[in-house]
Amino acid sequence: MVLSRVRFGCMLLALCWTRHAGARGLDYRAVDGCPEREVVLARLASGGSGARDVRIEIQRADAGFRGEVLVGDGDDRLVRSVEARTCPAVIEALALVVALDQQDRDGEADQGQPATEPQHVRTETVRPSPAPDERATTPLTPRRLERTSGLVGALGGAVQTTSFANGKMLSGASLFGEIAADTGIAGQWWLRPSARATLFWSTTMWTERGGVEPDFTVRGGSLDVCERAPWGEPTAVLSICSRTEIGSLVAGAAGDSASSRSRWWLASGGAGRARVVFSRHSRVRPMIEVTAGFLVPLIRDRFHFPGHDTIVASRWLWTASIGGGIELR
């Protein structure tokens, strides 16, 4: 009974110390099965941390849980990654990283060196020693350095379909190249934009009437500027994008060559994209993705063919595609 009261009192003291030690700078995000934020605050406070802002994010991994801690910001930012079977083990390892960082900075201050001296961002993956019940089945893994550039590239292709006019659909294919910010811009973990350039080709054909069979072909390029949704997992990424298309709209007609002509194609709109990546531990990662959205044609030329009603692009077009490729890290 006395021991329980002592433990309860220690927990209250740790929570009080957390509030006075600057722990309000803790940004804690974790999946189900991880300790509550108050428990993490108390653990950090017991290690003497609190001089700098701390962000901890924990997600599920193949081996159990994977956690990342960011301490400070700018050129002085410290980044560490830890994997373990249990979430509490990840918390313990990350708290140790924060405490060691604080001790290093206190030592520099004692030697007369400024505690805010810029240093390179250090990124490292550490596998802590397994818990007693895991020692028989989990081998110890040496610490390894994980190089991250903060940028992710992607190459691939897709098949796509887009509504056009009078219930007809444009169908075709595309090739794309993409570059994205993976670790966040200016230290903001949620600010992860991407830019994609695409070359596409689509065509559609009308039913023959009076010996005249109209067809349309759109060739051009598009630019997608996207923002990755903050709730996306590393292997399942959601993005919201703006899109601009520019190219040519070529109209022809079998049986009436005089009706052939070419016009500018310009459209703008938005789309949502879902991507699934099949690997997390290699530099080249296969992936598939699905995109759907809408377009507004900014140029709507009218086309006249013998035996057919006037053909003009609809005011609103919907578009969808499915494709795949590789991520390059």
KOLVOLO-307492 format. One record per residue (C-alpha): x, y, z; residue in three letters; residue number from 1. Coordinates in steps of 0.05 Angstrom, whole numbers. Layout:
<torbas>
torba x = X&y = Y&z = Z&residu = ALA&num = NUM
...
</torbas>
This chain:
<torbas>
torba x = 0&y = 0&z = 0&residu = MET&num = 1
torba x = 56&y = 48&z = 18&residu = VAL&num = 2
torba x = 93&y = 30&z = -45&residu = LEU&num = 3
torba x = 32&y = 45&z = -88&residu = SER&num = 4
torba x = 25&y = 114&z = -55&residu = ARG&num = 5
torba x = 98&y = 129&z = -67&residu = VAL&num = 6
torba x = 91&y = 110&z = -141&residu = ARG&num = 7
torba x = 28&y = 153&z = -148&residu = PHE&num = 8
torba x = 64&y = 212&z = -115&residu = GLY&num = 9
torba x = 124&y = 204&z = -163&residu = CYS&num = 10
torba x = 77&y = 206&z = -222&residu = MET&num = 11
torba x = 44&y = 270&z = -198&residu = LEU&num = 12
torba x = 112&y = 302&z = -187&residu = LEU&num = 13
torba x = 134&y = 281&z = -257&residu = ALA&num = 14
torba x = 72&y = 312&z = -288&residu = LEU&num = 15
torba x = 82&y = 377&z = -250&residu = CYS&num = 16
torba x = 155&y = 380&z = -271&residu = TRP&num = 17
torba x = 133&y = 369&z = -343&residu = THR&num = 18
torba x = 89&y = 430&z = -342&residu = ARG&num = 19
torba x = 146&y = 474&z = -314&residu = HIS&num = 20
torba x = 201&y = 444&z = -358&residu = ALA&num = 21
torba x = 174&y = 469&z = -424&residu = GLY&num = 22
torba x = 141&y = 402&z = -444&residu = ALA&num = 23
torba x = 86&y = 442&z = -476&residu = ARG&num = 24
torba x = 133&y = 439&z = -537&residu = GLY&num = 25
torba x = 118&y = 364&z = -545&residu = LEU&num = 26
torba x = 79&y = 345&z = -608&residu = ASP&num = 27
torba x = 59&y = 272&z = -598&residu = TYR&num = 28
torba x = 24&y = 231&z = -651&residu = ARG&num = 29
torba x = 17&y = 155&z = -645&residu = ALA&num = 30
torba x = -26&y = 97&z = -667&residu = VAL&num = 31
torba x = -70&y = 52&z = -624&residu = ASP&num = 32
torba x = -31&y = 11&z = -574&residu = GLY&num = 33
torba x = 16&y = 66&z = -553&residu = CYS&num = 34
torba x = 19&y = 103&z = -486&residu = PRO&num = 35
torba x = -22&y = 165&z = -475&residu = GLU&num = 36
torba x = 9&y = 234&z = -483&residu = ARG&num = 37
torba x = 12&y = 246&z = -408&residu = GLU&num = 38
torba x = 54&y = 183&z = -398&residu = VAL&num = 39
torba x = 103&y = 206&z = -452&residu = VAL&num = 40
torba x = 107&y = 275&z = -421&residu = LEU&num = 41
torba x = 124&y = 245&z = -353&residu = ALA&num = 42
torba x = 177&y = 200&z = -384&residu = ARG&num = 43
torba x = 211&y = 258&z = -420&residu = LEU&num = 44
torba x = 209&y = 300&z = -357&residu = ALA&num = 45
torba x = 241&y = 244&z = -316&residu = SER&num = 46
torba x = 300&y = 247&z = -364&residu = GLY&num = 47
torba x = 312&y = 321&z = -354&residu = GLY&num = 48
torba x = 287&y = 342&z = -424&residu = SER&num = 49
torba x = 248&y = 404&z = -440&residu = GLY&num = 50
torba x = 299&y = 455&z = -465&residu = ALA&num = 51
torba x = 277&y = 447&z = -537&residu = ARG&num = 52
torba x = 213&y = 430&z = -574&residu = ASP&num = 53
torba x = 203&y = 356&z = -585&residu = VAL&num = 54
torba x = 159&y = 321&z = -637&residu = ARG&num = 55
torba x = 147&y = 246&z = -633&residu = ILE&num = 56
torba x = 109&y = 207&z = -686&residu = GLU&num = 57
torba x = 97&y = 132&z = -681&residu = ILE&num = 58
torba x = 69&y = 87&z = -735&residu = GLN&num = 59
torba x = 62&y = 13&z = -745&residu = ARG&num = 60
torba x = 119&y = -24&z = -780&residu = ALA&num = 61
torba x = 134&y = -94&z = -804&residu = ASP&num = 62
torba x = 172&y = -110&z = -740&residu = ALA&num = 63
torba x = 120&y = -78&z = -694&residu = GLY&num = 64
torba x = 125&y = -3&z = -686&residu = PHE&num = 65
torba x = 170&y = 52&z = -715&residu = ARG&num = 66
torba x = 179&y = 118&z = -681&residu = GLY&num = 67
torba x = 213&y = 183&z = -702&residu = GLU&num = 68
torba x = 233&y = 240&z = -656&residu = VAL&num = 69
torba x = 251&y = 311&z = -679&residu = LEU&num = 70
torba x = 284&y = 356&z = -628&residu = VAL&num = 71
torba x = 291&y = 430&z = -644&residu = GLY&num = 72
torba x = 285&y = 460&z = -713&residu = ASP&num = 73
torba x = 325&y = 492&z = -769&residu = GLY&num = 74
torba x = 399&y = 475&z = -777&residu = ASP&num = 75
torba x = 401&y = 452&z = -704&residu = ASP&num = 76
torba x = 348&y = 399&z = -713&residu = ARG&num = 77
torba x = 362&y = 328&z = -687&residu = LEU&num = 78
torba x = 325&y = 270&z = -720&residu = VAL&num = 79
torba x = 324&y = 198&z = -697&residu = ARG&num = 80
torba x = 284&y = 136&z = -718&residu = SER&num = 81
torba x = 273&y = 74&z = -675&residu = VAL&num = 82
torba x = 239&y = 7&z = -689&residu = GLU&num = 83
torba x = 217&y = -44&z = -637&residu = ALA&num = 84
torba x = 164&y = -97&z = -626&residu = ARG&num = 85
torba x = 126&y = -57&z = -574&residu = THR&num = 86
torba x = 107&y = 16&z = -573&residu = CYS&num = 87
torba x = 131&y = 27&z = -500&residu = PRO&num = 88
torba x = 200&y = 3&z = -522&residu = ALA&num = 89
torba x = 200&y = 55&z = -577&residu = VAL&num = 90
torba x = 180&y = 109&z = -527&residu = ILE&num = 91
torba x = 237&y = 89&z = -480&residu = GLU&num = 92
torba x = 288&y = 92&z = -535&residu = ALA&num = 93
torba x = 264&y = 160&z = -561&residu = LEU&num = 94
torba x = 263&y = 188&z = -491&residu = ALA&num = 95
torba x = 336&y = 165&z = -483&residu = LEU&num = 96
torba x = 354&y = 201&z = -548&residu = VAL&num = 97
torba x = 322&y = 266&z = -523&residu = VAL&num = 98
torba x = 358&y = 260&z = -455&residu = ALA&num = 99
torba x = 425&y = 248&z = -488&residu = LEU&num = 100
torba x = 416&y = 307&z = -534&residu = ASP&num = 101
torba x = 401&y = 351&z = -474&residu = GLN&num = 102
torba x = 463&y = 326&z = -437&residu = GLN&num = 103
torba x = 506&y = 341&z = -498&residu = ASP&num = 104
torba x = 479&y = 412&z = -502&residu = ARG&num = 105
torba x = 488&y = 422&z = -427&residu = ASP&num = 106
torba x = 560&y = 398&z = -433&residu = GLY&num = 107
torba x = 574&y = 448&z = -489&residu = GLU&num = 108
torba x = 544&y = 504&z = -448&residu = ALA&num = 109
torba x = 588&y = 485&z = -388&residu = ASP&num = 110
torba x = 650&y = 490&z = -432&residu = GLN&num = 111
torba x = 632&y = 560&z = -454&residu = GLY&num = 112
torba x = 606&y = 540&z = -523&residu = GLN&num = 113
torba x = 539&y = 568&z = -545&residu = PRO&num = 114
torba x = 484&y = 517&z = -539&residu = ALA&num = 115
torba x = 453&y = 541&z = -605&residu = THR&num = 116
torba x = 515&y = 529&z = -647&residu = GLU&num = 117
torba x = 489&y = 504&z = -715&residu = PRO&num = 118
torba x = 505&y = 433&z = -733&residu = GLN&num = 119
torba x = 484&y = 387&z = -789&residu = HIS&num = 120
torba x = 418&y = 350&z = -783&residu = VAL&num = 121
torba x = 433&y = 279&z = -760&residu = ARG&num = 122
torba x = 386&y = 223&z = -782&residu = THR&num = 123
torba x = 396&y = 154&z = -753&residu = GLU&num = 124
torba x = 356&y = 90&z = -743&residu = THR&num = 125
torba x = 368&y = 54&z = -677&residu = VAL&num = 126
torba x = 341&y = -14&z = -657&residu = ARG&num = 127
torba x = 340&y = -16&z = -580&residu = PRO&num = 128
torba x = 357&y = -79&z = -542&residu = SER&num = 129
torba x = 296&y = -125&z = -538&residu = PRO&num = 130
torba x = 255&y = -132&z = -474&residu = ALA&num = 131
torba x = 272&y = -192&z = -429&residu = PRO&num = 132
torba x = 215&y = -233&z = -459&residu = ASP&num = 133
torba x = 241&y = -220&z = -529&residu = GLU&num = 134
torba x = 315&y = -236&z = -520&residu = ARG&num = 135
torba x = 306&y = -308&z = -539&residu = ALA&num = 136
torba x = 274&y = -294&z = -606&residu = THR&num = 137
torba x = 299&y = -225&z = -627&residu = THR&num = 138
torba x = 373&y = -218&z = -649&residu = PRO&num = 139
torba x = 409&y = -154&z = -632&residu = LEU&num = 140
torba x = 417&y = -109&z = -693&residu = THR&num = 141
torba x = 475&y = -59&z = -698&residu = PRO&num = 142
torba x = 459&y = 14&z = -706&residu = ARG&num = 143
torba x = 458&y = 36&z = -778&residu = ARG&num = 144
torba x = 458&y = 105&z = -810&residu = LEU&num = 145
torba x = 399&y = 120&z = -855&residu = GLU&num = 146
torba x = 414&y = 173&z = -907&residu = ARG&num = 147
torba x = 354&y = 216&z = -926&residu = THR&num = 148
torba x = 355&y = 273&z = -976&residu = SER&num = 149
torba x = 285&y = 298&z = -960&residu = GLY&num = 150
torba x = 264&y = 289&z = -1033&residu = LEU&num = 151
torba x = 228&y = 231&z = -1066&residu = VAL&num = 152
torba x = 223&y = 220&z = -1141&residu = GLY&num = 153
torba x = 173&y = 178&z = -1180&residu = ALA&num = 154
torba x = 168&y = 152&z = -1251&residu = LEU&num = 155
torba x = 111&y = 114&z = -1283&residu = GLY&num = 156
torba x = 52&y = 111&z = -1330&residu = GLY&num = 157
torba x = -23&y = 104&z = -1329&residu = ALA&num = 158
torba x = -85&y = 90&z = -1371&residu = VAL&num = 159
torba x = -137&y = 144&z = -1367&residu = GLN&num = 160
torba x = -207&y = 163&z = -1388&residu = THR&num = 161
torba x = -239&y = 232&z = -1392&residu = THR&num = 162
torba x = -309&y = 253&z = -1410&residu = SER&num = 163
torba x = -313&y = 298&z = -1472&residu = PHE&num = 164
torba x = -379&y = 314&z = -1506&residu = ALA&num = 165
torba x = -447&y = 283&z = -1520&residu = ASN&num = 166
torba x = -433&y = 225&z = -1474&residu = GLY&num = 167
torba x = -368&y = 206&z = -1510&residu = LYS&num = 168
torba x = -304&y = 189&z = -1471&residu = MET&num = 169
torba x = -232&y = 205&z = -1487&residu = LEU&num = 170
torba x = -188&y = 144&z = -1473&residu = SER&num = 171
torba x = -113&y = 139&z = -1474&residu = GLY&num = 172
torba x = -48&y = 133&z = -1436&residu = ALA&num = 173
torba x = 4&y = 178&z = -1402&residu = SER&num = 174
torba x = 76&y = 179&z = -1376&residu = LEU&num = 175
torba x = 96&y = 220&z = -1315&residu = PHE&num = 176
torba x = 155&y = 243&z = -1273&residu = GLY&num = 177
torba x = 147&y = 270&z = -1203&residu = GLU&num = 178
torba x = 188&y = 301&z = -1147&residu = ILE&num = 179
torba x = 162&y = 309&z = -1076&residu = ALA&num = 180
torba x = 185&y = 334&z = -1008&residu = ALA&num = 181
torba x = 184&y = 275&z = -960&residu = ASP&num = 182
torba x = 206&y = 304&z = -893&residu = THR&num = 183
torba x = 169&y = 371&z = -895&residu = GLY&num = 184
torba x = 191&y = 441&z = -914&residu = ILE&num = 185
torba x = 220&y = 490&z = -863&residu = ALA&num = 186
torba x = 214&y = 439&z = -809&residu = GLY&num = 187
torba x = 138&y = 432&z = -818&residu = GLN&num = 188
torba x = 123&y = 357&z = -820&residu = TRP&num = 189
torba x = 54&y = 369&z = -852&residu = TRP&num = 190
torba x = 81&y = 412&z = -910&residu = LEU&num = 191
torba x = 100&y = 359&z = -962&residu = ARG&num = 192
torba x = 84&y = 384&z = -1032&residu = PRO&num = 193
torba x = 98&y = 350&z = -1098&residu = SER&num = 194
torba x = 100&y = 370&z = -1171&residu = ALA&num = 195
torba x = 85&y = 322&z = -1229&residu = ARG&num = 196
torba x = 95&y = 332&z = -1304&residu = ALA&num = 197
torba x = 55&y = 286&z = -1350&residu = THR&num = 198
torba x = 53&y = 273&z = -1425&residu = LEU&num = 199
torba x = -14&y = 245&z = -1447&residu = PHE&num = 200
torba x = -52&y = 222&z = -1508&residu = TRP&num = 201
torba x = -127&y = 208&z = -1513&residu = SER&num = 202
torba x = -176&y = 196&z = -1569&residu = THR&num = 203
torba x = -251&y = 184&z = -1581&residu = THR&num = 204
torba x = -295&y = 168&z = -1642&residu = MET&num = 205
torba x = -367&y = 183&z = -1662&residu = TRP&num = 206
torba x = -415&y = 135&z = -1697&residu = THR&num = 207
torba x = -418&y = 141&z = -1772&residu = GLU&num = 208
torba x = -475&y = 182&z = -1801&residu = ARG&num = 209
torba x = -484&y = 197&z = -1874&residu = GLY&num = 210
torba x = -416&y = 167&z = -1890&residu = GLY&num = 211
torba x = -380&y = 215&z = -1841&residu = VAL&num = 212
torba x = -346&y = 187&z = -1778&residu = GLU&num = 213
torba x = -317&y = 243&z = -1733&residu = PRO&num = 214
torba x = -259&y = 230&z = -1687&residu = ASP&num = 215
torba x = -221&y = 272&z = -1637&residu = PHE&num = 216
torba x = -151&y = 266&z = -1608&residu = THR&num = 217
torba x = -121&y = 306&z = -1551&residu = VAL&num = 218
torba x = -45&y = 308&z = -1543&residu = ARG&num = 219
torba x = -7&y = 350&z = -1493&residu = GLY&num = 220
torba x = 21&y = 355&z = -1424&residu = GLY&num = 221
torba x = -4&y = 370&z = -1354&residu = SER&num = 222
torba x = 25&y = 397&z = -1289&residu = LEU&num = 223
torba x = -1&y = 372&z = -1222&residu = ASP&num = 224
torba x = 17&y = 409&z = -1158&residu = VAL&num = 225
torba x = -3&y = 366&z = -1097&residu = CYS&num = 226
torba x = -2&y = 366&z = -1022&residu = GLU&num = 227
torba x = 4&y = 301&z = -984&residu = ARG&num = 228
torba x = -52&y = 290&z = -934&residu = ALA&num = 229
torba x = -25&y = 291&z = -862&residu = PRO&num = 230
torba x = -60&y = 226&z = -844&residu = TRP&num = 231
torba x = -26&y = 185&z = -899&residu = GLY&num = 232
torba x = 16&y = 124&z = -878&residu = GLU&num = 233
torba x = 85&y = 113&z = -910&residu = PRO&num = 234
torba x = 58&y = 55&z = -952&residu = THR&num = 235
torba x = -10&y = 87&z = -967&residu = ALA&num = 236
torba x = -6&y = 160&z = -988&residu = VAL&num = 237
torba x = -65&y = 206&z = -1002&residu = LEU&num = 238
torba x = -55&y = 272&z = -1040&residu = SER&num = 239
torba x = -99&y = 330&z = -1063&residu = ILE&num = 240
torba x = -77&y = 362&z = -1128&residu = CYS&num = 241
torba x = -90&y = 420&z = -1175&residu = SER&num = 242
torba x = -82&y = 405&z = -1249&residu = ARG&num = 243
torba x = -69&y = 446&z = -1312&residu = THR&num = 244
torba x = -71&y = 415&z = -1382&residu = GLU&num = 245
torba x = -45&y = 446&z = -1447&residu = ILE&num = 246
torba x = -40&y = 415&z = -1516&residu = GLY&num = 247
torba x = -76&y = 407&z = -1581&residu = SER&num = 248
torba x = -146&y = 381&z = -1599&residu = LEU&num = 249
torba x = -145&y = 350&z = -1668&residu = VAL&num = 250
torba x = -212&y = 337&z = -1702&residu = ALA&num = 251
torba x = -219&y = 293&z = -1763&residu = GLY&num = 252
torba x = -273&y = 256&z = -1800&residu = ALA&num = 253
torba x = -269&y = 193&z = -1842&residu = ALA&num = 254
torba x = -306&y = 207&z = -1906&residu = GLY&num = 255
torba x = -299&y = 283&z = -1900&residu = ASP&num = 256
torba x = -226&y = 303&z = -1901&residu = SER&num = 257
torba x = -245&y = 376&z = -1909&residu = ALA&num = 258
torba x = -271&y = 377&z = -1837&residu = SER&num = 259
torba x = -202&y = 361&z = -1807&residu = SER&num = 260
torba x = -174&y = 416&z = -1763&residu = ARG&num = 261
torba x = -131&y = 428&z = -1701&residu = SER&num = 262
torba x = -146&y = 474&z = -1642&residu = ARG&num = 263
torba x = -113&y = 490&z = -1575&residu = TRP&num = 264
torba x = -133&y = 449&z = -1515&residu = TRP&num = 265
torba x = -129&y = 483&z = -1447&residu = LEU&num = 266
torba x = -163&y = 459&z = -1384&residu = ALA&num = 267
torba x = -155&y = 466&z = -1309&residu = SER&num = 268
torba x = -183&y = 430&z = -1248&residu = GLY&num = 269
torba x = -168&y = 387&z = -1188&residu = GLY&num = 270
torba x = -158&y = 314&z = -1170&residu = ALA&num = 271
torba x = -148&y = 266&z = -1112&residu = GLY&num = 272
torba x = -95&y = 212&z = -1114&residu = ARG&num = 273
torba x = -85&y = 148&z = -1073&residu = ALA&num = 274
torba x = -18&y = 112&z = -1077&residu = ARG&num = 275
torba x = 4&y = 45&z = -1048&residu = VAL&num = 276
torba x = 78&y = 31&z = -1041&residu = VAL&num = 277
torba x = 100&y = -42&z = -1036&residu = PHE&num = 278
torba x = 167&y = -34&z = -1001&residu = SER&num = 279
torba x = 194&y = 10&z = -945&residu = ARG&num = 280
torba x = 267&y = -12&z = -940&residu = HIS&num = 281
torba x = 296&y = -1&z = -1010&residu = SER&num = 282
torba x = 315&y = 58&z = -1052&residu = ARG&num = 283
torba x = 271&y = 35&z = -1111&residu = VAL&num = 284
torba x = 200&y = 20&z = -1088&residu = ARG&num = 285
torba x = 145&y = -7&z = -1135&residu = PRO&num = 286
torba x = 78&y = 28&z = -1128&residu = MET&num = 287
torba x = 8&y = 33&z = -1158&residu = ILE&num = 288
torba x = -40&y = 92&z = -1155&residu = GLU&num = 289
torba x = -110&y = 114&z = -1173&residu = VAL&num = 290
torba x = -129&y = 185&z = -1191&residu = THR&num = 291
torba x = -197&y = 217&z = -1201&residu = ALA&num = 292
torba x = -219&y = 289&z = -1210&residu = GLY&num = 293
torba x = -251&y = 342&z = -1254&residu = PHE&num = 294
torba x = -230&y = 390&z = -1309&residu = LEU&num = 295
torba x = -259&y = 455&z = -1336&residu = VAL&num = 296
torba x = -243&y = 467&z = -1410&residu = PRO&num = 297
torba x = -219&y = 539&z = -1418&residu = LEU&num = 298
torba x = -224&y = 534&z = -1494&residu = ILE&num = 299
torba x = -289&y = 505&z = -1523&residu = ARG&num = 300
torba x = -287&y = 506&z = -1599&residu = ASP&num = 301
torba x = -348&y = 482&z = -1638&residu = ARG&num = 302
torba x = -340&y = 430&z = -1692&residu = PHE&num = 303
torba x = -390&y = 417&z = -1749&residu = HIS&num = 304
torba x = -393&y = 353&z = -1789&residu = PHE&num = 305
torba x = -444&y = 334&z = -1843&residu = PRO&num = 306
torba x = -501&y = 292&z = -1815&residu = GLY&num = 307
torba x = -480&y = 306&z = -1742&residu = HIS&num = 308
torba x = -501&y = 355&z = -1689&residu = ASP&num = 309
torba x = -451&y = 409&z = -1668&residu = THR&num = 310
torba x = -397&y = 379&z = -1624&residu = ILE&num = 311
torba x = -368&y = 420&z = -1567&residu = VAL&num = 312
torba x = -333&y = 399&z = -1504&residu = ALA&num = 313
torba x = -377&y = 398&z = -1441&residu = SER&num = 314
torba x = -370&y = 453&z = -1390&residu = ARG&num = 315
torba x = -347&y = 403&z = -1337&residu = TRP&num = 316
torba x = -306&y = 341&z = -1350&residu = LEU&num = 317
torba x = -290&y = 285&z = -1302&residu = TRP&num = 318
torba x = -226&y = 244&z = -1308&residu = THR&num = 319
torba x = -198&y = 181&z = -1277&residu = ALA&num = 320
torba x = -135&y = 140&z = -1285&residu = SER&num = 321
torba x = -100&y = 79&z = -1257&residu = ILE&num = 322
torba x = -26&y = 67&z = -1263&residu = GLY&num = 323
torba x = 39&y = 47&z = -1231&residu = GLY&num = 324
torba x = 113&y = 58&z = -1229&residu = GLY&num = 325
torba x = 170&y = 65&z = -1180&residu = ILE&num = 326
torba x = 189&y = 113&z = -1123&residu = GLU&num = 327
torba x = 262&y = 133&z = -1121&residu = LEU&num = 328
torba x = 291&y = 152&z = -1053&residu = ARG&num = 329
</torbas>
